[in-house]
């Protein structure tokens, strides 16, 4: 075994910040004494060679694990509450490396007031990490199945080039924006942009049984990216939001006080398809949508 399990257990127990509403790691089960009534739960994982390569630092691995997990809570408009963690270390991973990685994960989680309340350690052929995050809902949680015809489609940041630039290793989840939108705007639907706009918008359209039209001239692009990259590449970790038409008319005013910005890129239609338009003309997405396979 390439790690000292007792040492890692002590690390998590010693670094846990006591809270009146939960007991942290140290027993067979973590105990939530007074959990929120509305609990949002999501699970994510990282696999070496799939989600990051050998050049990623322990800090980047930790930031990606926690950041991409919390991005799902942002899409629910939820606030971080607690998480459980599992780590499977490869045989060539030293005890020092496993200790350093777990320390970075603890530090990264602490930045978001995310308490690590339990988990497990094991070994595997490659490094495999998983994180189950739990969040406190801040209002009605928007799903993927309530987008309505006429709904306005927004994204929360520039798109494209995340993997090429390395931004995918340090995702910044839109937690504050998601909370604000749920509290003040009641989104029809919301999803985090982890699999690319084309994949993620299709998820909403299928669940809601509607179509959409996206104006590619309105897409905010990262430097060096064209619209095809922006909609097909993944791991931007912004939010894709559908707002009621009446809410969309006031959204700039709502966001002004909080220094957030949204970019309107299209609208929900009755068509069963996702159509891309440029200068009012239909255009075709030629790039293959994002996939880890």
Backbone torsions as a table, in degrees:
resi	resn	phi	psi	omega
1	UNK	NA	132.3	-171.5
2	UNK	-92.2	12.4	180.0
3	UNK	-146.1	160.6	178.3
4	UNK	-100.0	102.3	-173.4
5	UNK	-62.7	-42.0	179.7
6	UNK	-62.0	-39.6	179.7
7	UNK	-63.9	-41.6	179.9
8	UNK	-68.9	-38.2	176.4
9	UNK	-60.3	-43.4	179.2
10	UNK	-64.5	-38.8	179.8
11	UNK	-58.2	-50.1	-179.1
12	UNK	-66.2	-39.0	179.8
13	UNK	-67.1	-41.4	-177.8
14	UNK	-72.0	-32.2	-178.6
15	UNK	-86.1	-8.6	179.2
16	UNK	-67.7	130.2	177.4
17	UNK	-90.5	113.6	-176.8
18	UNK	-56.8	139.9	177.8
19	UNK	-134.5	148.2	-177.4
20	UNK	-69.1	-16.4	-175.3
21	UNK	-101.8	3.2	178.9
22	UNK	-158.0	151.4	169.7
23	UNK	-104.7	133.9	-172.7
24	UNK	-86.5	-159.0	-177.7
25	UNK	-66.1	155.3	178.9
26	UNK	139.7	-24.1	177.5
27	UNK	-113.9	-179.5	178.8
28	UNK	-64.7	-30.7	179.0
29	UNK	-134.0	141.0	169.4
30	UNK	-76.2	146.3	-177.1
31	UNK	-117.3	120.7	174.7
32	UNK	-95.3	112.3	-172.2
33	UNK	-78.1	-39.4	-178.5
34	UNK	-144.3	68.2	-176.7
35	UNK	-68.9	160.0	178.1
36	UNK	-61.0	153.2	178.7
37	UNK	-66.9	-44.2	175.9
38	UNK	-99.3	112.5	-174.5
39	UNK	-112.4	123.1	177.0
40	UNK	-102.9	128.7	-175.3
41	UNK	-129.1	135.1	177.9
42	UNK	-146.1	147.8	-179.5
43	UNK	-122.6	137.6	178.2
44	UNK	-140.9	162.8	-179.4
45	UNK	-143.4	160.6	173.7
46	UNK	-126.8	135.6	177.9
47	UNK	-127.2	126.1	179.0
48	UNK	-59.3	135.6	-179.2
49	UNK	87.5	-11.3	177.3
50	UNK	-113.6	-53.6	-177.3
51	UNK	-99.0	-14.0	175.8
52	UNK	-160.1	159.8	-179.2
53	UNK	-110.9	-174.0	-173.5
54	UNK	-66.7	-16.9	-178.0
55	UNK	-83.1	-10.8	-179.4
56	UNK	-68.9	135.9	178.2
57	UNK	-80.2	164.7	177.2
58	UNK	-61.2	-34.3	177.8
59	UNK	-64.3	-43.7	179.4
60	UNK	-65.3	-39.7	178.3
61	UNK	-61.9	-43.7	179.1
62	UNK	-64.4	-44.1	-178.7
63	UNK	-64.9	-37.8	180.0
64	UNK	-69.7	-43.0	179.9
65	UNK	-58.9	-51.7	-177.3
66	UNK	-72.4	-43.0	-176.4
67	UNK	-63.0	-46.5	-178.1
68	UNK	-71.8	-29.2	175.7
69	UNK	-68.3	-44.2	-179.2
70	UNK	-71.6	-21.7	177.5
71	UNK	-61.4	-31.6	175.7
72	UNK	-67.0	-38.0	175.8
73	UNK	-65.8	-37.3	178.3
74	UNK	-59.8	-38.9	179.9
75	UNK	-68.0	-17.9	175.6
76	UNK	-96.1	-1.8	-176.4
77	UNK	68.5	22.8	-174.6
78	UNK	-96.8	156.7	177.3
79	UNK	-101.5	140.1	-179.2
80	UNK	-57.7	138.6	179.3
81	UNK	-124.5	-58.9	-179.7
82	UNK	-159.1	171.4	176.9
83	UNK	-154.6	160.0	168.5
84	UNK	-116.4	155.3	-170.5
85	UNK	-136.8	137.6	169.9
86	UNK	-124.1	142.5	-178.6
87	UNK	-132.0	125.5	173.0
88	UNK	-117.7	114.2	-173.5
89	UNK	-98.5	140.8	175.4
90	UNK	-73.2	162.2	-176.8
91	UNK	-62.4	-30.8	-177.6
92	UNK	-84.8	5.3	176.8
93	UNK	-85.1	123.1	-178.5
94	UNK	-77.6	163.7	175.8
95	UNK	-59.2	-38.2	179.1
96	UNK	-64.7	-40.2	179.1
97	UNK	-65.1	-42.5	-179.9
98	UNK	-66.1	-39.4	178.4
99	UNK	-64.6	-43.4	-180.0
100	UNK	-63.6	-43.5	-179.3
101	UNK	-63.5	-45.7	179.5
102	UNK	-63.6	-36.5	176.7
103	UNK	-62.8	-40.5	178.8
104	UNK	-67.5	-38.1	178.1
105	UNK	-63.6	-43.5	178.4
106	UNK	-61.0	-44.4	-179.2
107	UNK	-64.6	-42.3	-179.5
108	UNK	-65.6	-43.7	178.6
109	UNK	-61.4	-38.0	-178.7
110	UNK	-63.2	-30.7	178.5
111	UNK	-61.4	-25.8	-179.3
112	UNK	-105.6	13.8	-175.8
113	UNK	53.3	38.9	179.8
114	UNK	-100.1	110.4	-177.5
115	UNK	-80.8	129.0	174.7
116	UNK	-90.3	112.2	-169.6
117	UNK	-107.2	-2.4	178.2
118	UNK	171.3	-178.2	179.7
119	UNK	156.8	-157.5	-176.8
120	UNK	-157.4	155.2	177.2
121	UNK	-125.5	143.3	178.2
122	UNK	-154.6	-167.1	178.6
123	UNK	-126.1	156.0	-178.8
124	UNK	-155.7	173.9	179.5
125	UNK	-68.8	-27.0	178.2
126	UNK	-141.4	164.9	-179.4
127	UNK	-67.5	124.5	178.0
128	UNK	-131.0	124.4	179.7
129	UNK	-123.6	142.2	173.1
130	UNK	-136.4	148.3	-177.0
131	UNK	-137.2	124.1	174.3
132	UNK	-105.8	111.7	-177.8
133	UNK	-98.8	145.7	176.7
134	UNK	-124.2	135.6	-176.4
135	UNK	-131.5	158.7	178.6
136	UNK	-94.4	117.7	180.0
137	UNK	-66.3	145.3	-179.4
138	UNK	-114.2	18.0	-178.2
139	UNK	154.3	-166.1	178.8
140	UNK	-63.5	123.7	-176.1
141	UNK	-79.2	121.3	178.2
142	UNK	-75.0	133.4	177.1
143	UNK	-101.2	-149.6	179.0
144	UNK	-111.5	-5.0	-168.6
145	UNK	-108.0	17.3	-175.7
146	UNK	-123.5	16.8	176.4
147	UNK	-68.8	134.6	-176.9
148	UNK	-114.6	151.4	176.2
149	UNK	-56.3	131.8	-175.6
150	UNK	94.8	-13.1	177.4
151	UNK	-61.3	142.1	-177.6
152	UNK	-94.8	133.3	-174.8
153	UNK	-98.8	129.4	-179.2
154	UNK	-128.3	154.8	166.7
155	UNK	-124.1	158.5	-171.5
156	UNK	-102.2	-4.5	-179.3
157	UNK	-159.8	169.1	176.3
158	UNK	-64.5	150.0	-171.8
159	UNK	-118.8	155.6	172.3
160	UNK	97.7	148.3	172.1
161	UNK	77.2	13.8	-175.5
162	UNK	-64.1	-43.7	-178.0
163	UNK	-72.1	-45.7	-179.1
164	UNK	-59.8	-38.7	-177.6
165	UNK	-82.4	-17.1	-175.7
166	UNK	89.7	-1.1	179.7
167	UNK	-62.0	-25.2	-178.0
168	UNK	-64.9	-17.0	180.0
169	UNK	-85.6	-11.7	179.6
170	UNK	-134.7	62.6	-177.5
171	UNK	-66.1	145.1	177.3
172	UNK	-117.1	98.5	-176.8
173	UNK	-64.5	142.2	-176.6
174	UNK	-85.0	57.3	-175.4
175	UNK	-65.3	-45.9	-177.8
176	UNK	-66.1	-41.0	179.6
177	UNK	-66.3	-44.8	178.7
178	UNK	-58.5	-43.1	178.3
179	UNK	-62.5	-44.6	-179.8
180	UNK	-61.5	-44.9	-178.3
181	UNK	-63.5	-41.8	179.0
182	UNK	-65.9	-39.5	-177.6
183	UNK	-72.9	-33.7	-170.8
184	UNK	-118.1	-16.0	-170.8
185	UNK	-124.4	-10.1	179.8
186	UNK	44.0	65.9	-179.2
187	UNK	-56.2	142.4	174.4
188	UNK	-66.5	-40.1	-179.5
189	UNK	-153.7	153.0	179.3
190	UNK	-156.3	141.6	179.9
191	UNK	-150.3	149.8	178.1
192	UNK	-85.0	146.5	-176.9
193	UNK	-86.5	76.9	178.5
194	UNK	-102.9	-29.7	-176.7
195	UNK	-108.4	14.4	-179.4
196	UNK	93.4	147.2	-176.2
197	UNK	-58.5	-40.8	-178.3
198	UNK	-61.6	-49.9	178.8
199	UNK	-64.0	-46.1	-173.6
200	UNK	-70.7	-38.2	176.9
201	UNK	-67.8	-38.6	175.4
202	UNK	-58.9	-35.6	178.1
203	UNK	-60.9	-42.1	177.3
204	UNK	-67.0	-44.3	-176.7
205	UNK	-63.5	-42.1	179.2
206	UNK	-64.5	-44.9	-177.9
207	UNK	-67.6	-31.7	-176.5
208	UNK	-96.0	-7.4	-179.7
209	UNK	58.1	47.4	178.1
210	UNK	-135.8	178.6	174.5
211	UNK	-119.8	-174.1	-179.8
212	UNK	-155.3	155.8	172.7
213	UNK	-123.5	126.5	178.9
214	UNK	-115.3	126.8	177.1
215	UNK	-91.0	107.4	-173.4
216	UNK	-67.1	-20.6	176.9
217	UNK	-69.2	-18.8	-179.3
218	UNK	-92.0	-8.6	-176.8
219	UNK	-67.7	128.7	173.6
220	UNK	-76.4	125.2	-173.4
221	UNK	-112.8	138.7	170.0
222	UNK	-73.2	155.8	-177.1
223	UNK	-53.4	130.3	176.7
224	UNK	85.6	2.5	-177.9
225	UNK	-108.0	145.3	171.7
226	UNK	-103.4	177.3	-173.9
227	UNK	-65.1	-31.0	-179.6
228	UNK	-65.4	-42.0	175.5
229	UNK	-64.7	-40.5	-176.1
230	UNK	-61.4	-37.3	-177.2
231	UNK	-92.8	-18.6	-175.0
232	UNK	-101.3	-28.7	-178.4
233	UNK	-81.8	149.9	-175.9
234	UNK	-108.1	-173.0	173.9
235	UNK	67.4	32.9	172.6
236	UNK	-80.4	-30.4	177.1
237	UNK	57.9	29.0	166.0
238	UNK	-88.5	-164.3	177.7
239	UNK	-115.8	143.7	171.0
240	UNK	-110.8	121.5	-168.5
241	UNK	-128.1	140.7	171.0
242	UNK	-115.7	121.3	-178.2
243	UNK	-114.2	146.5	172.6
244	UNK	-58.3	147.2	-177.8
245	UNK	-55.9	-42.6	-178.8
246	UNK	-65.1	-39.8	178.0
247	UNK	-66.3	-38.7	-178.5
248	UNK	-60.5	-30.5	-179.3
249	UNK	-66.4	-24.1	-176.5
250	UNK	-112.6	5.4	-170.8
251	UNK	-64.2	-37.4	179.7
252	UNK	-61.9	-38.6	179.3
253	UNK	-68.9	-39.4	179.1
254	UNK	-62.8	-40.5	-174.9
255	UNK	-83.2	-18.8	-173.3
256	UNK	-55.7	-43.7	-175.5
257	UNK	-70.2	-20.2	-174.9
258	UNK	-107.2	6.0	175.7
259	UNK	60.4	27.3	173.5
260	UNK	-98.1	163.7	175.9
261	UNK	-143.7	141.4	173.5
262	UNK	-120.5	152.4	179.6
263	UNK	-117.7	117.0	177.4
264	UNK	-77.2	129.8	-175.5
265	UNK	-124.1	-6.6	-179.7
266	UNK	171.3	-163.9	179.9
267	UNK	-149.5	160.6	178.9
268	UNK	-79.6	137.4	-177.2
269	UNK	-127.2	171.8	176.7
270	UNK	-80.0	-18.1	179.6
271	UNK	-59.2	143.6	179.1
272	UNK	-79.6	8.1	-174.3
273	UNK	-120.0	166.1	170.6
274	UNK	-102.4	113.3	-176.5
275	UNK	-108.6	134.1	174.8
276	UNK	-102.8	135.4	-179.5
277	UNK	-126.8	143.9	174.5
278	UNK	-137.0	122.0	-174.3
279	UNK	52.0	41.2	178.2
280	UNK	71.0	2.0	179.7
281	UNK	-103.5	143.8	178.1
282	UNK	-67.3	135.0	175.7
283	UNK	-127.6	156.6	-174.8
284	UNK	-110.0	135.4	174.6
285	UNK	-79.1	114.2	-177.8
286	UNK	-93.6	-27.5	-177.8
287	UNK	-75.3	144.2	178.6
288	UNK	-69.7	130.1	179.2
289	UNK	-58.8	155.7	-176.2
290	UNK	-56.5	140.0	173.7
291	UNK	-159.0	145.6	176.1
292	UNK	-81.3	-13.4	-176.7
293	UNK	-77.6	NA	NA
